[in-house]
């Protein structure tokens, strides 16, 4: 009978067989060796299968799973059902782990059985591997801090499988914030901790960042709406609404300035949805008249809706 590995490493991949080699090699270079690597091929049409099979010939810890193209979020959702390890970590196909990532994070969770998730620094690098910045620029220790900002890079964390057993898998209906939504769920049920070491690189390029910013705001609105349906404390509820207003109102103004009237109307409506008095709560406004401040988001929503209809006509 095959023994169960301590750590399951998950690499979702799609048409990046060249970069994938470095990602797999970084797992093989770990000083901690009791792991399994699950490479989930999301319908690649390049040489991904051959690349992984080459590694499998010399390393039985590597598993290959092929599926029809479903997207990253749905692939992550499926991945949890495939793991056998006590701990789970994730690695994008264009990123890499540093050699002591697993050893140090496993040792930490072994010593802290109450902690559900540990995360660390990652180095943001460009396509040539040049260092850009260290992430996160600040740390968060609980739900109230994480709801303000998404600070945990996916490949920086190690998670107990029991977190997923209790809370379920990723939500595959999200397009860009499935990892953030999962971290928020974990942070409400388990302690999370920051371990101040560098554990890998995150490749920062136009395709991943532009996609993220395109879909993240709408996904975050969905996250806020779903959270408010749960049994939040008054403090948690206030934090969620505060964050929701900051995201929606800023996006509304940005979209209006860019002439994206339909999008602006949507975000003004969402701001009003989260708090009908949003106009009185925006601290940076230069207007002092309280009636105008109250009416402004409603007027702006109507104005943008009208311009959107005219532009379509």
N, C-alpha and C positions, 0 to 999 in steps of 0.2 A: 504494500500500500504506500502511495506517495505521501510523504510527510507534508504538513501544511506549512507554508512559508510564513515568516513573521510579517513581512511587508509585501503588499501588492502595489506595483507601480503601473499606472495606466497611461498609455500614450495613444490618444486619438490622432489619426493622421488622414490626410487627403492630398494626394498628388504632390508630395514633397519628399520623394525618396532620397534626394541628395542630402537635405538637411536632417532627415530622419536618422541617417547613419550616425551623425554626431550625437544625437539625442540618446540613441541606444547605447553607444559607446560610453557615454557619461554615466549610464546606469551600471554597466559592466565594470566601471572603474571605481565603484563604491567600496570603501573600506569595510562596510557591513555587507555580508554576502548572502544572508538568508532572505532572499526576495524572489518574487516572481514578477516578470514583466509581461503585461498584456498589451499587445499592439492591436488596436482596433482600426482596421482599414475601412474608412467610410466611402467605399465605392471608388477607390483610386483607379486611374487609367494609365498610370505610368508603371515603373518597375518596382513599386512598393512591395508586392508579394515576394519577388525574387530577392530583394534586399533583406527582408526579414528572414526568409528561408536560409540565406547564407549565414546569418547569425545563429539560427536555430541548429545548424549542423554542428556547431561547436559549443553551444550553450543551451542545455535542456530547460533552463529556467525561463526561457522566452516562449510565449504563446502568441499565436497569430489568429485573429478573428476578422473575417471579412463580412461586410454588410452592404446593402444597397445604400446609396448616398442619402443621409438623413439630416446632416448638419451636426455641428459640434454639440449643441445642447442635448439633442436626443441621443447622441452617441455617449455622452457622459451619463445620461439617465440610464442607459442600458448597461454601462460598464460596471455598475455596482453589483449587478446580479452575477457577474463573472468572477469576482474576486474570492480568494480563499484566505487571505492574510488577516492578521490581527489588526494591522494598521494599513491605511490606504494613503497613497500620495499620487499626484497627477503631474504629468510633464507634457507640454505641448511639443509637437514634432519639430519645431524650430528653436527650441530652448534646450538648456543643458543643466544638469546637476553638478555641483562641486563634489569632490570625492568623499567628504565626511558628512554630507547632508543626512543620509539615513542613520549613520552611526550615532551622531549627536542628537538628532531628534528622537530616535527610538530610545536612547538612554534617558532622555528627559521624560518621555511619557511613561517609561517603566518606573521611574522614580516618583512620578506624580499621577497615581492611578485615578485621581479625581478629575484630571484635566481631559477634556474631550478632543481638543485641537491645539496644536502648537504651530506657530508660524515664525518666520525669520526674514532677514533681508534678502533681496535679490538685486543683482546688478542689471540695470537696464542698459542694453547695448544696441548699437545700430547694426545694419546688415553686414558691415565689415567686422563686427565684433568689438568696435570701439566703445569704451565706457561712456555712458551718458549721465546717469544719475543712480543713486541708491534708493530703493523703495522697500518699505514705506518711509515717507519723510517724517511721519509721526506714527505713534503706535496707538492701538485701541485695545481695551481689555474686556469690554462687555458690549452688550446689545446697544445700550444707550450711546456709546461712543461710535460704534460701527454704523448706526443708522445715519449719522451725520455724513459719512463718507466711506466709500469702498476702499479699504486700505490693505487688504490681504490678497497678494498675488497668488494665483492657484498653485503654481509650482513651488511656492515657499512654504506650504503647510504639510503637516502629517496629521491624519485624522484617525481616531479609533473607529473600527468598523461598527462597534456598538452604537455610535451616533447615527449611522445610516440604518442600522437594524431598527432603531427606535423611531426615527423621524422620517424614514423613507429616502428615496433616491433624489437626484436632481430633478427639477421640473423642466422637462424637455420642451415645453411650450414657449419658453423664453428664448430670445435670439441672441442676447448679449450679456445678460445679468444672471444666468442660471447659477453660476458659482457664488455670486454675491448673495443671492436669495438663500442658497444653501447655508452659507456661513452665518447669515442672520438667524436662520432656524436653529442652527447648532448653538449659537451664542445665547439663545433664550433658554436652552435646556442644559447646557454643559459649560463649565468654566473653560475659557480659552486663554492662552498665554503666549507672550512674545519671547522668543529666545534670541538674544542679540548676536547672531552669527550670520555670515553670508553663505547661502546654501545653493546658489545657482545663478543663471543668467536668464533674462527675459529679452527676447529680440524685438526691439521696438521699430516697426516699419509701417508704411502708409496703409497697407492692406488690413492689418489688424486694428490699428488705432482709428482709422476713418470709419471702419465698420462698427467699432465699439461705440464711438460717439454718435453715430447715426441711430443706433437702436437702443442705447443705454437709457436715455431719458424716458422713452415710452415704457420700457421695461421697468424702470424704477417707479414710475407712476403706478403700474400694475402691482408692484411689490407693496407700495404704501397702501393701496386700496385693500389688498388682501390682508395685510397686517391689521388694519383697523377693524376687520371682521373677527379677529381673534380676541382672546381674553387679556388684553393689555392692561397694565396698571395705568393710573392717571398720568404718571410721569412718563411712561413709555408712549402712551397715546399722544401726549403733548410734544414729545420729541419727533415722533413720526410726522405729525402735522407740520411742525416747524420745518423739517427737512423737505416735506412735500411742497410746501409753499415756496421755499427757496428754489427748488428745481423748476417747478412749473412757471412761476412768475418770471424768473430770469430767462427761461426758454421762450416764453411768450414775447418778451421784449426783444430778444435776439432775433426771433423769427419775423417780427414786425419790421425791425430795422433792415432785415434782408429781403423784405417784400414777399415773404412766404405767409400770405394772409390766412390760408386755411390752417396751417400749423399753428400760427399765432392764436387764432380763435380757439383751437383745441386746448392749448395750454392755458389761456385765460379762463376757459370754462373749467378746466381741471383745478386751477387755483381757487376759483369760487366754490367748486365742489368740496374741496378740503376745508375751506373756511369762508363762509359768505362775507365775513368782515375783513377779507385779505387786504383790501385797500387801506385799511386803518393800521395794518400790522407791518407794512413795508417801511423799514427804518430809513432807507436812503432817499426817499422822495423829497423833492424840494417844495412841494405844495403843503400849505398849512391849513387850508380850509378842509375841515373834516368831512363835510358833505361831499365835496368834490373828490376827496381821497376815497371815500366809500364807493362813489359811483364810478370812479375811473375804470376799474377792471370790467365792469358791466358795459360801459360805453365802448371801451376798447374791443371787447368781445363782439359787440354788435357791428362796430365799424369794420373789423377784420372779416367777419362773416359776410358782410355786404360786398367788400372788395373782392373776396374770394369768389363769390357768385358772379360778380361782374367780369372778373378775369376769365372765368370758365366760359361765360357766354361769349 
